[in-house]
Amino acid sequence: MNRLTTCAIASNISMNDKRPFQSVGIIGAGTMGSGIAQVCAQSGYPVRVYDVNPALLEHARHQIEQRLQTLVTKDKLTATQRSDILNRIRWTEDLRSMTVDLIVEAVVERLDVKQHLLTELEAINEGKVVLTTNTSSIPVTQIAALLRNPANLAGLHFFNPAPVMKLVEIISGAATQPEWVEQLRLFVTSLGKVAVVAKESPGFIVNRVARPFYTEAIQLLEEGVADAETIDALMKAAGFKMGPFELIDLIGVDVNLAVTKSIYQGFHQQARFRPSRTQQQLVDAGHLGRKTGKGFYGYPEAK
């Protein structure tokens, strides 16, 4: 009986909680990776976070410490609970130390990078691991193509900021084993999140539906109909919590553009999904939103 099967059975007989996985590995210590790590640790899971960049690991650690301290200040956590959560997270630059039951890959939205890391992780864990990708739009089937056992890969798409956003999309690729989809649904539920299982499609559900929100707003800007501030203000007045330009800056101009490009290609370059030149220019200039201090808006405090 392999480690995956043992975990699945253990989840049904545990006296303390019904957890389908006993340990979680996060690949990538960026905004999404650190947020997912925090969510898992707050839910009681031992977590290992890997990144090749030690500075990014340190930044992620600091960000989690700050976010948890804010919860303590608001009396939503005790100081002891904060300490316990932080102690559940281990940080590493050694990919070979990522021997866990569940991997959540949350690196740059590039097919080659994702395939390389997941292939290595499959070998490191001798195939006895459930692999997931937090991709926003790249087909799971395509990412799984180089794996020895593509049945062990699924999409697990959290939304930014992961500690706050409740929805998580679970995406099944062409070869994804149905058992792991169910185990992932239980895992997402154990995090206090809402799991939505979706079949593979460009952009999945949320990002596909959201494209017009972004692309039409940018087109209005390019046509000179209104500036970004006005468009955002009107959308919020209509009931949206954030305007499209505020949201793009929060997500990352580069990430948002990469998703649009992926969906555009996935639908054979349908005009309604065409990427924006304005957005491409911002990316080329390094103006990626909040994380760089400038996007459609300026963020002096980020510098």
Secondary structure as the mmCIF struct_conf table of DSSP 4:
data_model
#
loop_
_struct_conf.conf_type_id
_struct_conf.id
_struct_conf.beg_label_comp_id
_struct_conf.beg_label_asym_id
_struct_conf.beg_label_seq_id
_struct_conf.end_label_comp_id
_struct_conf.end_label_asym_id
_struct_conf.end_label_seq_id
HELX_RH_AL_P HELX_RH_AL_P1 ARG A 3 ILE A 13
BEND BEND1 MET A 15 ASN A 16
BEND BEND2 PRO A 20 PRO A 20
BEND BEND3 GLN A 22 GLN A 22
STRN STRN1 VAL A 24 ILE A 27
BEND BEND4 GLY A 30 GLY A 30
HELX_RH_AL_P HELX_RH_AL_P2 THR A 31 GLN A 42
TURN_TY1_P TURN_TY1_P1 SER A 43 GLY A 44
STRN STRN2 VAL A 47 TYR A 50
BEND BEND5 VAL A 52 VAL A 52
HELX_RH_AL_P HELX_RH_AL_P3 PRO A 54 THR A 73
TURN_TY1_P TURN_TY1_P2 LYS A 74 ASP A 75
BEND BEND6 LYS A 76 LEU A 77
HELX_RH_AL_P HELX_RH_AL_P4 ALA A 79 ASN A 87
TURN_TY1_P TURN_TY1_P3 ARG A 88 ARG A 88
STRN STRN3 ILE A 89 THR A 92
BEND BEND7 GLU A 93 GLU A 93
HELX_RH_3T_P HELX_RH_3T_P1 LEU A 95 SER A 97
BEND BEND8 ASP A 101 ASP A 101
STRN STRN4 LEU A 102 GLU A 105
BEND BEND9 GLU A 109 GLU A 109
HELX_RH_AL_P HELX_RH_AL_P5 LEU A 111 ILE A 124
TURN_TY1_P TURN_TY1_P4 ASN A 125 GLY A 127
BEND BEND10 VAL A 129 VAL A 129
STRN STRN5 VAL A 130 THR A 133
BEND BEND11 SER A 136 ILE A 138
HELX_RH_AL_P HELX_RH_AL_P6 VAL A 140 ILE A 143
HELX_RH_3T_P HELX_RH_3T_P2 ALA A 144 LEU A 146
BEND BEND12 LEU A 147 ARG A 148
HELX_RH_3T_P HELX_RH_3T_P3 PRO A 150 ASN A 152
STRN STRN6 LEU A 153 PHE A 158
BEND BEND13 ASN A 160 PRO A 161
TURN_TY1_P TURN_TY1_P5 ALA A 162 VAL A 164
STRN STRN7 LEU A 167 SER A 172
BEND BEND14 ALA A 174 ALA A 175
HELX_RH_AL_P HELX_RH_AL_P7 PRO A 178 SER A 190
TURN_TY1_P TURN_TY1_P6 LEU A 191 GLY A 192
HELX_LH_PP_P HELX_LH_PP_P1 LYS A 193 LYS A 193
STRN STRN8 VAL A 194 LYS A 199
TURN_TY1_P TURN_TY1_P7 PRO A 202 ILE A 205
HELX_RH_AL_P HELX_RH_AL_P8 VAL A 206 GLU A 222
TURN_TY1_P TURN_TY1_P8 GLU A 223 GLY A 224
BEND BEND15 VAL A 225 ALA A 226
HELX_RH_AL_P HELX_RH_AL_P9 ALA A 228 ALA A 237
TURN_TY1_P TURN_TY1_P9 ALA A 238 GLY A 239
BEND BEND16 LYS A 241 MET A 242
HELX_RH_AL_P HELX_RH_AL_P10 PRO A 244 ILE A 251
HELX_RH_AL_P HELX_RH_AL_P11 VAL A 253 GLY A 266
TURN_TY1_P TURN_TY1_P10 PHE A 267 HIS A 268
BEND BEND17 GLN A 269 GLN A 269
HELX_RH_3T_P HELX_RH_3T_P4 ALA A 271 PHE A 273
HELX_LH_PP_P HELX_LH_PP_P2 ARG A 274 SER A 276
HELX_RH_AL_P HELX_RH_AL_P12 ARG A 277 ASP A 284
TURN_TY1_P TURN_TY1_P11 ALA A 285 GLY A 286
STRN STRN9 GLY A 289 GLY A 289
HELX_RH_3T_P HELX_RH_3T_P5 ARG A 290 THR A 292
TURN_TY1_P TURN_TY1_P12 GLY A 293 GLY A 293
STRN STRN10 LYS A 294 LYS A 294
BEND BEND18 GLY A 295 TYR A 297
STRN STRN11 GLY A 298 GLY A 298
HELX_RH_3T_P HELX_RH_3T_P6 PRO A 300 ALA A 302
#
